[in-house]
Amino acid sequence: MTCYFRHLQEIFRKAGVAVTKENKQELDKIIHKIVATKYKDCPATGKEVKKRIAEDEESFVSALRAEWERANVKKS
């Protein structure tokens, strides 16, 4: 899980997401949802994330921010 996270530190920063041990799994699920890959398929997800960022980084960052905020609103 989260094998591709090390490549996304700048993306997380731009999205305003602080990655912690406690939220890594939830964040991983959100990213899988954004790129529409099977959960826990790290290689496919990493490849799709890289592709999406190359095509439109701003859109990916916005989607990540929106999904992260939505997930955190549900918890409140």
mmCIF file of the N, C-alpha and C atoms, coordinates in Angstrom:
data_MODEL
# 
_entry.id   MODEL 
# 
loop_
_atom_site.group_PDB 
_atom_site.id 
_atom_site.type_symbol 
_atom_site.label_atom_id 
_atom_site.label_alt_id 
_atom_site.label_comp_id 
_atom_site.label_asym_id 
_atom_site.label_entity_id 
_atom_site.label_seq_id 
_atom_site.pdbx_PDB_ins_code 
_atom_site.Cartn_x 
_atom_site.Cartn_y 
_atom_site.Cartn_z 
_atom_site.occupancy 
_atom_site.B_iso_or_equiv 
_atom_site.pdbx_formal_charge 
_atom_site.auth_seq_id 
_atom_site.auth_comp_id 
_atom_site.auth_asym_id 
_atom_site.auth_atom_id 
_atom_site.pdbx_PDB_model_num 
ATOM 1   N N  . MET A 1 1  ? 0.838   -1.192 0.000   1.00 0.00 ? 1  MET A N  1 
ATOM 2   C CA . MET A 1 1  ? 0.000   0.000  0.000   1.00 0.00 ? 1  MET A CA 1 
ATOM 3   C C  . MET A 1 1  ? 0.882   1.254  0.000   1.00 0.00 ? 1  MET A C  1 
ATOM 4   N N  . THR A 1 2  ? 0.428   2.237  -0.678  1.00 0.00 ? 2  THR A N  1 
ATOM 5   C CA . THR A 1 2  ? 1.040   3.567  -0.713  1.00 0.00 ? 2  THR A CA 1 
ATOM 6   C C  . THR A 1 2  ? 2.463   3.588  -1.255  1.00 0.00 ? 2  THR A C  1 
ATOM 7   N N  . CYS A 1 3  ? 2.806   2.603  -2.085  1.00 0.00 ? 3  CYS A N  1 
ATOM 8   C CA . CYS A 1 3  ? 4.170   2.551  -2.616  1.00 0.00 ? 3  CYS A CA 1 
ATOM 9   C C  . CYS A 1 3  ? 4.492   3.756  -3.499  1.00 0.00 ? 3  CYS A C  1 
ATOM 10  N N  . TYR A 1 4  ? 3.478   4.415  -4.008  1.00 0.00 ? 4  TYR A N  1 
ATOM 11  C CA . TYR A 1 4  ? 3.679   5.567  -4.888  1.00 0.00 ? 4  TYR A CA 1 
ATOM 12  C C  . TYR A 1 4  ? 3.672   6.895  -4.126  1.00 0.00 ? 4  TYR A C  1 
ATOM 13  N N  . PHE A 1 5  ? 3.370   6.887  -2.836  1.00 0.00 ? 5  PHE A N  1 
ATOM 14  C CA . PHE A 1 5  ? 3.262   8.113  -2.045  1.00 0.00 ? 5  PHE A CA 1 
ATOM 15  C C  . PHE A 1 5  ? 4.552   8.928  -2.042  1.00 0.00 ? 5  PHE A C  1 
ATOM 16  N N  . ARG A 1 6  ? 5.681   8.257  -2.030  1.00 0.00 ? 6  ARG A N  1 
ATOM 17  C CA . ARG A 1 6  ? 6.950   8.988  -1.933  1.00 0.00 ? 6  ARG A CA 1 
ATOM 18  C C  . ARG A 1 6  ? 7.153   9.928  -3.113  1.00 0.00 ? 6  ARG A C  1 
ATOM 19  N N  . HIS A 1 7  ? 6.464   9.660  -4.215  1.00 0.00 ? 7  HIS A N  1 
ATOM 20  C CA . HIS A 1 7  ? 6.578   10.496 -5.409  1.00 0.00 ? 7  HIS A CA 1 
ATOM 21  C C  . HIS A 1 7  ? 5.579   11.654 -5.414  1.00 0.00 ? 7  HIS A C  1 
ATOM 22  N N  . LEU A 1 8  ? 4.716   11.696 -4.426  1.00 0.00 ? 8  LEU A N  1 
ATOM 23  C CA . LEU A 1 8  ? 3.614   12.661 -4.440  1.00 0.00 ? 8  LEU A CA 1 
ATOM 24  C C  . LEU A 1 8  ? 3.702   13.737 -3.360  1.00 0.00 ? 8  LEU A C  1 
ATOM 25  N N  . GLN A 1 9  ? 4.830   13.887 -2.733  1.00 0.00 ? 9  GLN A N  1 
ATOM 26  C CA . GLN A 1 9  ? 4.931   14.839 -1.630  1.00 0.00 ? 9  GLN A CA 1 
ATOM 27  C C  . GLN A 1 9  ? 4.547   16.260 -2.051  1.00 0.00 ? 9  GLN A C  1 
ATOM 28  N N  . GLU A 1 10 ? 4.981   16.691 -3.206  1.00 0.00 ? 10 GLU A N  1 
ATOM 29  C CA . GLU A 1 10 ? 4.640   18.040 -3.697  1.00 0.00 ? 10 GLU A CA 1 
ATOM 30  C C  . GLU A 1 10 ? 3.146   18.150 -3.999  1.00 0.00 ? 10 GLU A C  1 
ATOM 31  N N  . ILE A 1 11 ? 2.567   17.096 -4.529  1.00 0.00 ? 11 ILE A N  1 
ATOM 32  C CA . ILE A 1 11 ? 1.122   17.073 -4.828  1.00 0.00 ? 11 ILE A CA 1 
ATOM 33  C C  . ILE A 1 11 ? 0.331   17.187 -3.528  1.00 0.00 ? 11 ILE A C  1 
ATOM 34  N N  . PHE A 1 12 ? 0.730   16.413 -2.522  1.00 0.00 ? 12 PHE A N  1 
ATOM 35  C CA . PHE A 1 12 ? 0.047   16.485 -1.227  1.00 0.00 ? 12 PHE A CA 1 
ATOM 36  C C  . PHE A 1 12 ? 0.148   17.893 -0.647  1.00 0.00 ? 12 PHE A C  1 
ATOM 37  N N  . ARG A 1 13 ? 1.315   18.500 -0.755  1.00 0.00 ? 13 ARG A N  1 
ATOM 38  C CA . ARG A 1 13 ? 1.509   19.855 -0.238  1.00 0.00 ? 13 ARG A CA 1 
ATOM 39  C C  . ARG A 1 13 ? 0.580   20.828 -0.955  1.00 0.00 ? 13 ARG A C  1 
ATOM 40  N N  . LYS A 1 14 ? 0.527   20.733 -2.280  1.00 0.00 ? 14 LYS A N  1 
ATOM 41  C CA . LYS A 1 14 ? -0.337  21.637 -3.057  1.00 0.00 ? 14 LYS A CA 1 
ATOM 42  C C  . LYS A 1 14 ? -1.808  21.436 -2.721  1.00 0.00 ? 14 LYS A C  1 
ATOM 43  N N  . ALA A 1 15 ? -2.187  20.206 -2.403  1.00 0.00 ? 15 ALA A N  1 
ATOM 44  C CA . ALA A 1 15 ? -3.580  19.904 -2.070  1.00 0.00 ? 15 ALA A CA 1 
ATOM 45  C C  . ALA A 1 15 ? -3.908  20.227 -0.620  1.00 0.00 ? 15 ALA A C  1 
ATOM 46  N N  . GLY A 1 16 ? -2.885  20.566 0.158   1.00 0.00 ? 16 GLY A N  1 
ATOM 47  C CA . GLY A 1 16 ? -3.109  20.884 1.561   1.00 0.00 ? 16 GLY A CA 1 
ATOM 48  C C  . GLY A 1 16 ? -3.367  19.651 2.413   1.00 0.00 ? 16 GLY A C  1 
ATOM 49  N N  . VAL A 1 17 ? -2.795  18.530 2.023   1.00 0.00 ? 17 VAL A N  1 
ATOM 50  C CA . VAL A 1 17 ? -2.992  17.267 2.731   1.00 0.00 ? 17 VAL A CA 1 
ATOM 51  C C  . VAL A 1 17 ? -1.703  16.886 3.451   1.00 0.00 ? 17 VAL A C  1 
ATOM 52  N N  . ALA A 1 18 ? -1.802  16.720 4.750   1.00 0.00 ? 18 ALA A N  1 
ATOM 53  C CA . ALA A 1 18 ? -0.666  16.260 5.545   1.00 0.00 ? 18 ALA A CA 1 
ATOM 54  C C  . ALA A 1 18 ? -0.802  14.752 5.723   1.00 0.00 ? 18 ALA A C  1 
ATOM 55  N N  . VAL A 1 19 ? 0.142   13.993 5.192   1.00 0.00 ? 19 VAL A N  1 
ATOM 56  C CA . VAL A 1 19 ? 0.096   12.533 5.275   1.00 0.00 ? 19 VAL A CA 1 
ATOM 57  C C  . VAL A 1 19 ? 0.656   12.093 6.626   1.00 0.00 ? 19 VAL A C  1 
ATOM 58  N N  . THR A 1 20 ? -0.130  11.267 7.318   1.00 0.00 ? 20 THR A N  1 
ATOM 59  C CA . THR A 1 20 ? 0.293   10.710 8.603   1.00 0.00 ? 20 THR A CA 1 
ATOM 60  C C  . THR A 1 20 ? 0.086   9.205  8.577   1.00 0.00 ? 20 THR A C  1 
ATOM 61  N N  . LYS A 1 21 ? 0.643   8.524  9.577   1.00 0.00 ? 21 LYS A N  1 
ATOM 62  C CA . LYS A 1 21 ? 0.408   7.076  9.683   1.00 0.00 ? 21 LYS A CA 1 
ATOM 63  C C  . LYS A 1 21 ? -1.090  6.803  9.812   1.00 0.00 ? 21 LYS A C  1 
ATOM 64  N N  . GLU A 1 22 ? -1.781  7.681  10.507  1.00 0.00 ? 22 GLU A N  1 
ATOM 65  C CA . GLU A 1 22 ? -3.200  7.474  10.770  1.00 0.00 ? 22 GLU A CA 1 
ATOM 66  C C  . GLU A 1 22 ? -4.084  7.671  9.538   1.00 0.00 ? 22 GLU A C  1 
ATOM 67  N N  . ASN A 1 23 ? -3.679  8.512  8.604   1.00 0.00 ? 23 ASN A N  1 
ATOM 68  C CA . ASN A 1 23 ? -4.566  8.785  7.466   1.00 0.00 ? 23 ASN A CA 1 
ATOM 69  C C  . ASN A 1 23 ? -4.084  8.202  6.139   1.00 0.00 ? 23 ASN A C  1 
ATOM 70  N N  . LYS A 1 24 ? -2.960  7.507  6.142   1.00 0.00 ? 24 LYS A N  1 
ATOM 71  C CA . LYS A 1 24 ? -2.397  6.984  4.891   1.00 0.00 ? 24 LYS A CA 1 
ATOM 72  C C  . LYS A 1 24 ? -3.362  6.061  4.153   1.00 0.00 ? 24 LYS A C  1 
ATOM 73  N N  . GLN A 1 25 ? -3.987  5.142  4.867   1.00 0.00 ? 25 GLN A N  1 
ATOM 74  C CA . GLN A 1 25 ? -4.877  4.178  4.218   1.00 0.00 ? 25 GLN A CA 1 
ATOM 75  C C  . GLN A 1 25 ? -6.089  4.886  3.605   1.00 0.00 ? 25 GLN A C  1 
ATOM 76  N N  . GLU A 1 26 ? -6.673  5.798  4.335   1.00 0.00 ? 26 GLU A N  1 
ATOM 77  C CA . GLU A 1 26 ? -7.815  6.540  3.810   1.00 0.00 ? 26 GLU A CA 1 
ATOM 78  C C  . GLU A 1 26 ? -7.413  7.349  2.578   1.00 0.00 ? 26 GLU A C  1 
ATOM 79  N N  . LEU A 1 27 ? -6.278  7.983  2.643   1.00 0.00 ? 27 LEU A N  1 
ATOM 80  C CA . LEU A 1 27 ? -5.773  8.758  1.520   1.00 0.00 ? 27 LEU A CA 1 
ATOM 81  C C  . LEU A 1 27 ? -5.500  7.863  0.316   1.00 0.00 ? 27 LEU A C  1 
ATOM 82  N N  . ASP A 1 28 ? -4.968  6.692  0.561   1.00 0.00 ? 28 ASP A N  1 
ATOM 83  C CA . ASP A 1 28 ? -4.719  5.715  -0.501  1.00 0.00 ? 28 ASP A CA 1 
ATOM 84  C C  . ASP A 1 28 ? -6.039  5.334  -1.189  1.00 0.00 ? 28 ASP A C  1 
ATOM 85  N N  . LYS A 1 29 ? -7.068  5.096  -0.414  1.00 0.00 ? 29 LYS A N  1 
ATOM 86  C CA . LYS A 1 29 ? -8.385  4.746  -0.978  1.00 0.00 ? 29 LYS A CA 1 
ATOM 87  C C  . LYS A 1 29 ? -8.928  5.895  -1.819  1.00 0.00 ? 29 LYS A C  1 
ATOM 88  N N  . ILE A 1 30 ? -8.752  7.111  -1.358  1.00 0.00 ? 30 ILE A N  1 
ATOM 89  C CA . ILE A 1 30 ? -9.215  8.284  -2.096  1.00 0.00 ? 30 ILE A CA 1 
ATOM 90  C C  . ILE A 1 30 ? -8.500  8.387  -3.445  1.00 0.00 ? 30 ILE A C  1 
ATOM 91  N N  . ILE A 1 31 ? -7.204  8.188  -3.448  1.00 0.00 ? 31 ILE A N  1 
ATOM 92  C CA . ILE A 1 31 ? -6.449  8.266  -4.706  1.00 0.00 ? 31 ILE A CA 1 
ATOM 93  C C  . ILE A 1 31 ? -6.879  7.163  -5.658  1.00 0.00 ? 31 ILE A C  1 
ATOM 94  N N  . HIS A 1 32 ? -7.076  5.959  -5.157  1.00 0.00 ? 32 HIS A N  1 
ATOM 95  C CA . HIS A 1 32 ? -7.563  4.868  -6.009  1.00 0.00 ? 32 HIS A CA 1 
ATOM 96  C C  . HIS A 1 32 ? -8.912  5.249  -6.630  1.00 0.00 ? 32 HIS A C  1 
ATOM 97  N N  . LYS A 1 33 ? -9.765  5.870  -5.835  1.00 0.00 ? 33 LYS A N  1 
ATOM 98  C CA . LYS A 1 33 ? -11.074 6.302  -6.339  1.00 0.00 ? 33 LYS A CA 1 
ATOM 99  C C  . LYS A 1 33 ? -10.914 7.353  -7.437  1.00 0.00 ? 33 LYS A C  1 
ATOM 100 N N  . ILE A 1 34 ? -10.046 8.329  -7.223  1.00 0.00 ? 34 ILE A N  1 
ATOM 101 C CA . ILE A 1 34 ? -9.837  9.400  -8.198  1.00 0.00 ? 34 ILE A CA 1 
ATOM 102 C C  . ILE A 1 34 ? -9.380  8.845  -9.544  1.00 0.00 ? 34 ILE A C  1 
ATOM 103 N N  . VAL A 1 35 ? -8.457  7.888  -9.517  1.00 0.00 ? 35 VAL A N  1 
ATOM 104 C CA . VAL A 1 35 ? -7.910  7.361  -10.775 1.00 0.00 ? 35 VAL A CA 1 
ATOM 105 C C  . VAL A 1 35 ? -8.630  6.105  -11.246 1.00 0.00 ? 35 VAL A C  1 
ATOM 106 N N  . ALA A 1 36 ? -9.667  5.691  -10.508 1.00 0.00 ? 36 ALA A N  1 
ATOM 107 C CA . ALA A 1 36 ? -10.522 4.561  -10.889 1.00 0.00 ? 36 ALA A CA 1 
ATOM 108 C C  . ALA A 1 36 ? -9.727  3.267  -11.100 1.00 0.00 ? 36 ALA A C  1 
ATOM 109 N N  . THR A 1 37 ? -8.917  2.930  -10.097 1.00 0.00 ? 37 THR A N  1 
ATOM 110 C CA . THR A 1 37 ? -8.205  1.657  -10.131 1.00 0.00 ? 37 THR A CA 1 
ATOM 111 C C  . THR A 1 37 ? -8.644  0.811  -8.950  1.00 0.00 ? 37 THR A C  1 
ATOM 112 N N  . LYS A 1 38 ? -8.431  -0.496 -9.067  1.00 0.00 ? 38 LYS A N  1 
ATOM 113 C CA . LYS A 1 38 ? -8.797  -1.427 -8.010  1.00 0.00 ? 38 LYS A CA 1 
ATOM 114 C C  . LYS A 1 38 ? -7.963  -1.132 -6.769  1.00 0.00 ? 38 LYS A C  1 
ATOM 115 N N  . TYR A 1 39 ? -8.630  -1.086 -5.611  1.00 0.00 ? 39 TYR A N  1 
ATOM 116 C CA . TYR A 1 39 ? -7.915  -0.792 -4.377  1.00 0.00 ? 39 TYR A CA 1 
ATOM 117 C C  . TYR A 1 39 ? -6.857  -1.848 -4.113  1.00 0.00 ? 39 TYR A C  1 
ATOM 118 N N  . LYS A 1 40 ? -5.706  -1.392 -3.700  1.00 0.00 ? 40 LYS A N  1 
ATOM 119 C CA . LYS A 1 40 ? -4.508  -2.159 -3.389  1.00 0.00 ? 40 LYS A CA 1 
ATOM 120 C C  . LYS A 1 40 ? -3.716  -2.583 -4.629  1.00 0.00 ? 40 LYS A C  1 
ATOM 121 N N  . ASP A 1 41 ? -4.105  -2.118 -5.798  1.00 0.00 ? 41 ASP A N  1 
ATOM 122 C CA . ASP A 1 41 ? -3.307  -2.388 -6.997  1.00 0.00 ? 41 ASP A CA 1 
ATOM 123 C C  . ASP A 1 41 ? -2.331  -1.232 -7.157  1.00 0.00 ? 41 ASP A C  1 
ATOM 124 N N  . CYS A 1 42 ? -1.269  -1.288 -6.373  1.00 0.00 ? 42 CYS A N  1 
ATOM 125 C CA . CYS A 1 42 ? -0.306  -0.194 -6.289  1.00 0.00 ? 42 CYS A CA 1 
ATOM 126 C C  . CYS A 1 42 ? 0.360   0.136  -7.631  1.00 0.00 ? 42 CYS A C  1 
ATOM 127 N N  . PRO A 1 43 ? 0.854   -0.837 -8.377  1.00 0.00 ? 43 PRO A N  1 
ATOM 128 C CA . PRO A 1 43 ? 1.523   -0.503 -9.644  1.00 0.00 ? 43 PRO A CA 1 
ATOM 129 C C  . PRO A 1 43 ? 0.590   0.204  -10.637 1.00 0.00 ? 43 PRO A C  1 
ATOM 130 N N  . ALA A 1 44 ? -0.627  -0.296 -10.780 1.00 0.00 ? 44 ALA A N  1 
ATOM 131 C CA . ALA A 1 44 ? -1.574  0.322  -11.719 1.00 0.00 ? 44 ALA A CA 1 
ATOM 132 C C  . ALA A 1 44 ? -1.957  1.719  -11.247 1.00 0.00 ? 44 ALA A C  1 
ATOM 133 N N  . THR A 1 45 ? -2.140  1.877  -9.954  1.00 0.00 ? 45 THR A N  1 
ATOM 134 C CA . THR A 1 45 ? -2.507  3.176  -9.407  1.00 0.00 ? 45 THR A CA 1 
ATOM 135 C C  . THR A 1 45 ? -1.374  4.174  -9.586  1.00 0.00 ? 45 THR A C  1 
ATOM 136 N N  . GLY A 1 46 ? -0.170  3.763  -9.263  1.00 0.00 ? 46 GLY A N  1 
ATOM 137 C CA . GLY A 1 46 ? 0.986   4.646  -9.441  1.00 0.00 ? 46 GLY A CA 1 
ATOM 138 C C  . GLY A 1 46 ? 1.145   5.095  -10.877 1.00 0.00 ? 46 GLY A C  1 
ATOM 139 N N  . LYS A 1 47 ? 0.949   4.168  -11.800 1.00 0.00 ? 47 LYS A N  1 
ATOM 140 C CA . LYS A 1 47 ? 1.059   4.483  -13.232 1.00 0.00 ? 47 LYS A CA 1 
ATOM 141 C C  . LYS A 1 47 ? -0.018  5.482  -13.648 1.00 0.00 ? 47 LYS A C  1 
ATOM 142 N N  . GLU A 1 48 ? -1.243  5.256  -13.203 1.00 0.00 ? 48 GLU A N  1 
ATOM 143 C CA . GLU A 1 48 ? -2.356  6.141  -13.568 1.00 0.00 ? 48 GLU A CA 1 
ATOM 144 C C  . GLU A 1 48 ? -2.202  7.517  -12.917 1.00 0.00 ? 48 GLU A C  1 
ATOM 145 N N  . VAL A 1 49 ? -1.743  7.564  -11.683 1.00 0.00 ? 49 VAL A N  1 
ATOM 146 C CA . VAL A 1 49 ? -1.509  8.840  -11.005 1.00 0.00 ? 49 VAL A CA 1 
ATOM 147 C C  . VAL A 1 49 ? -0.464  9.644  -11.777 1.00 0.00 ? 49 VAL A C  1 
ATOM 148 N N  . LYS A 1 50 ? 0.616   9.000  -12.131 1.00 0.00 ? 50 LYS A N  1 
ATOM 149 C CA . LYS A 1 50 ? 1.686   9.664  -12.885 1.00 0.00 ? 50 LYS A CA 1 
ATOM 150 C C  . LYS A 1 50 ? 1.149   10.216 -14.209 1.00 0.00 ? 50 LYS A C  1 
ATOM 151 N N  . LYS A 1 51 ? 0.338   9.433  -14.886 1.00 0.00 ? 51 LYS A N  1 
ATOM 152 C CA . LYS A 1 51 ? -0.256  9.849  -16.163 1.00 0.00 ? 51 LYS A CA 1 
ATOM 153 C C  . LYS A 1 51 ? -1.169  11.062 -15.962 1.00 0.00 ? 51 LYS A C  1 
ATOM 154 N N  . ARG A 1 52 ? -2.039  10.986 -14.963 1.00 0.00 ? 52 ARG A N  1 
ATOM 155 C CA . ARG A 1 52 ? -2.986  12.087 -14.706 1.00 0.00 ? 52 ARG A CA 1 
ATOM 156 C C  . ARG A 1 52 ? -2.260  13.382 -14.349 1.00 0.00 ? 52 ARG A C  1 
ATOM 157 N N  . ILE A 1 53 ? -1.213  13.265 -13.544 1.00 0.00 ? 53 ILE A N  1 
ATOM 158 C CA . ILE A 1 53 ? -0.459  14.451 -13.148 1.00 0.00 ? 53 ILE A CA 1 
ATOM 159 C C  . ILE A 1 53 ? 0.240   15.056 -14.362 1.00 0.00 ? 53 ILE A C  1 
ATOM 160 N N  . ALA A 1 54 ? 0.779   14.213 -15.219 1.00 0.00 ? 54 ALA A N  1 
ATOM 161 C CA . ALA A 1 54 ? 1.454   14.711 -16.424 1.00 0.00 ? 54 ALA A CA 1 
ATOM 162 C C  . ALA A 1 54 ? 0.467   15.409 -17.359 1.00 0.00 ? 54 ALA A C  1 
ATOM 163 N N  . GLU A 1 55 ? -0.753  14.892 -17.445 1.00 0.00 ? 55 GLU A N  1 
ATOM 164 C CA . GLU A 1 55 ? -1.772  15.476 -18.321 1.00 0.00 ? 55 GLU A CA 1 
ATOM 165 C C  . GLU A 1 55 ? -2.313  16.792 -17.765 1.00 0.00 ? 55 GLU A C  1 
ATOM 166 N N  . ASP A 1 56 ? -2.592  16.819 -16.456 1.00 0.00 ? 56 ASP A N  1 
ATOM 167 C CA . ASP A 1 56 ? -3.209  18.003 -15.852 1.00 0.00 ? 56 ASP A CA 1 
ATOM 168 C C  . ASP A 1 56 ? -3.027  17.973 -14.336 1.00 0.00 ? 56 ASP A C  1 
ATOM 169 N N  . GLU A 1 57 ? -1.879  18.421 -13.888 1.00 0.00 ? 57 GLU A N  1 
ATOM 170 C CA . GLU A 1 57 ? -1.553  18.380 -12.468 1.00 0.00 ? 57 GLU A CA 1 
ATOM 171 C C  . GLU A 1 57 ? -2.561  19.158 -11.631 1.00 0.00 ? 57 GLU A C  1 
ATOM 172 N N  . GLU A 1 58 ? -2.942  20.321 -12.091 1.00 0.00 ? 58 GLU A N  1 
ATOM 173 C CA . GLU A 1 58 ? -3.873  21.161 -11.333 1.00 0.00 ? 58 GLU A CA 1 
ATOM 174 C C  . GLU A 1 58 ? -5.210  20.460 -11.103 1.00 0.00 ? 58 GLU A C  1 
ATOM 175 N N  . SER A 1 59 ? -5.689  19.764 -12.116 1.00 0.00 ? 59 SER A N  1 
ATOM 176 C CA . SER A 1 59 ? -6.943  19.030 -11.994 1.00 0.00 ? 59 SER A CA 1 
ATOM 177 C C  . SER A 1 59 ? -6.824  17.898 -10.971 1.00 0.00 ? 59 SER A C  1 
ATOM 178 N N  . PHE A 1 60 ? -5.697  17.191 -10.997 1.00 0.00 ? 60 PHE A N  1 
ATOM 179 C CA . PHE A 1 60 ? -5.487  16.105 -10.037 1.00 0.00 ? 60 PHE A CA 1 
ATOM 180 C C  . PHE A 1 60 ? -5.423  16.661 -8.611  1.00 0.00 ? 60 PHE A C  1 
ATOM 181 N N  . VAL A 1 61 ? -4.694  17.744 -8.432  1.00 0.00 ? 61 VAL A N  1 
ATOM 182 C CA . VAL A 1 61 ? -4.577  18.370 -7.114  1.00 0.00 ? 61 VAL A CA 1 
ATOM 183 C C  . VAL A 1 61 ? -5.958  18.812 -6.631  1.00 0.00 ? 61 VAL A C  1 
ATOM 184 N N  . SER A 1 62 ? -6.742  19.399 -7.500  1.00 0.00 ? 62 SER A N  1 
ATOM 185 C CA . SER A 1 62 ? -8.091  19.852 -7.126  1.00 0.00 ? 62 SER A CA 1 
ATOM 186 C C  . SER A 1 62 ? -8.980  18.678 -6.734  1.00 0.00 ? 62 SER A C  1 
ATOM 187 N N  . ALA A 1 63 ? -8.906  17.593 -7.505  1.00 0.00 ? 63 ALA A N  1 
ATOM 188 C CA . ALA A 1 63 ? -9.705  16.410 -7.191  1.00 0.00 ? 63 ALA A CA 1 
ATOM 189 C C  . ALA A 1 63 ? -9.294  15.819 -5.846  1.00 0.00 ? 63 ALA A C  1 
ATOM 190 N N  . LEU A 1 64 ? -7.996  15.754 -5.606  1.00 0.00 ? 64 LEU A N  1 
ATOM 191 C CA . LEU A 1 64 ? -7.499  15.224 -4.341  1.00 0.00 ? 64 LEU A CA 1 
ATOM 192 C C  . LEU A 1 64 ? -7.962  16.091 -3.178  1.00 0.00 ? 64 LEU A C  1 
ATOM 193 N N  . ARG A 1 65 ? -7.832  17.397 -3.317  1.00 0.00 ? 65 ARG A N  1 
ATOM 194 C CA . ARG A 1 65 ? -8.262  18.316 -2.262  1.00 0.00 ? 65 ARG A CA 1 
ATOM 195 C C  . ARG A 1 65 ? -9.759  18.153 -1.987  1.00 0.00 ? 65 ARG A C  1 
ATOM 196 N N  . ALA A 1 66 ? -10.561 18.113 -3.038  1.00 0.00 ? 66 ALA A N  1 
ATOM 197 C CA . ALA A 1 66 ? -12.015 18.008 -2.886  1.00 0.00 ? 66 ALA A CA 1 
ATOM 198 C C  . ALA A 1 66 ? -12.418 16.689 -2.221  1.00 0.00 ? 66 ALA A C  1 
ATOM 199 N N  . GLU A 1 67 ? -11.838 15.584 -2.658  1.00 0.00 ? 67 GLU A N  1 
ATOM 200 C CA . GLU A 1 67 ? -12.175 14.283 -2.071  1.00 0.00 ? 67 GLU A CA 1 
ATOM 201 C C  . GLU A 1 67 ? -11.703 14.191 -0.618  1.00 0.00 ? 67 GLU A C  1 
ATOM 202 N N  . TRP A 1 68 ? -10.539 14.754 -0.333  1.00 0.00 ? 68 TRP A N  1 
ATOM 203 C CA . TRP A 1 68 ? -10.020 14.742 1.028   1.00 0.00 ? 68 TRP A CA 1 
ATOM 204 C C  . TRP A 1 68 ? -10.930 15.562 1.950   1.00 0.00 ? 68 TRP A C  1 
ATOM 205 N N  . GLU A 1 69 ? -11.331 16.727 1.488   1.00 0.00 ? 69 GLU A N  1 
ATOM 206 C CA . GLU A 1 69 ? -12.238 17.563 2.290   1.00 0.00 ? 69 GLU A CA 1 
ATOM 207 C C  . GLU A 1 69 ? -13.584 16.879 2.493   1.00 0.00 ? 69 GLU A C  1 
ATOM 208 N N  . ARG A 1 70 ? -14.096 16.263 1.448   1.00 0.00 ? 70 ARG A N  1 
ATOM 209 C CA . ARG A 1 70 ? -15.375 15.556 1.532   1.00 0.00 ? 70 ARG A CA 1 
ATOM 210 C C  . ARG A 1 70 ? -15.284 14.431 2.562   1.00 0.00 ? 70 ARG A C  1 
ATOM 211 N N  . ALA A 1 71 ? -14.204 13.675 2.541   1.00 0.00 ? 71 ALA A N  1 
ATOM 212 C CA . ALA A 1 71 ? -14.021 12.568 3.483   1.00 0.00 ? 71 ALA A CA 1 
ATOM 213 C C  . ALA A 1 71 ? -13.937 13.084 4.908   1.00 0.00 ? 71 ALA A C  1 
ATOM 214 N N  . ASN A 1 72 ? -13.299 14.215 5.100   1.00 0.00 ? 72 ASN A N  1 
ATOM 215 C CA . ASN A 1 72 ? -13.140 14.762 6.445   1.00 0.00 ? 72 ASN A CA 1 
ATOM 216 C C  . ASN A 1 72 ? -14.410 15.422 6.954   1.00 0.00 ? 72 ASN A C  1 
ATOM 217 N N  . VAL A 1 73 ? -15.246 15.913 6.064   1.00 0.00 ? 73 VAL A N  1 
ATOM 218 C CA . VAL A 1 73 ? -16.537 16.489 6.474   1.00 0.00 ? 73 VAL A CA 1 
ATOM 219 C C  . VAL A 1 73 ? -17.441 15.360 6.975   1.00 0.00 ? 73 VAL A C  1 
ATOM 220 N N  . LYS A 1 74 ? -17.401 14.207 6.325   1.00 0.00 ? 74 LYS A N  1 
ATOM 221 C CA . LYS A 1 74 ? -18.217 13.067 6.743   1.00 0.00 ? 74 LYS A CA 1 
ATOM 222 C C  . LYS A 1 74 ? -17.875 12.621 8.160   1.00 0.00 ? 74 LYS A C  1 
ATOM 223 N N  . LYS A 1 75 ? -16.621 12.748 8.542   1.00 0.00 ? 75 LYS A N  1 
ATOM 224 C CA . LYS A 1 75 ? -16.177 12.343 9.878   1.00 0.00 ? 75 LYS A CA 1 
ATOM 225 C C  . LYS A 1 75 ? -16.709 13.279 10.959  1.00 0.00 ? 75 LYS A C  1 
ATOM 226 N N  . SER A 1 76 ? -16.947 14.525 10.612  1.00 0.00 ? 76 SER A N  1 
ATOM 227 C CA . SER A 1 76 ? -17.359 15.536 11.596  1.00 0.00 ? 76 SER A CA 1 
ATOM 228 C C  . SER A 1 76 ? -18.786 15.362 12.029  1.00 0.00 ? 76 SER A C  1 
# 
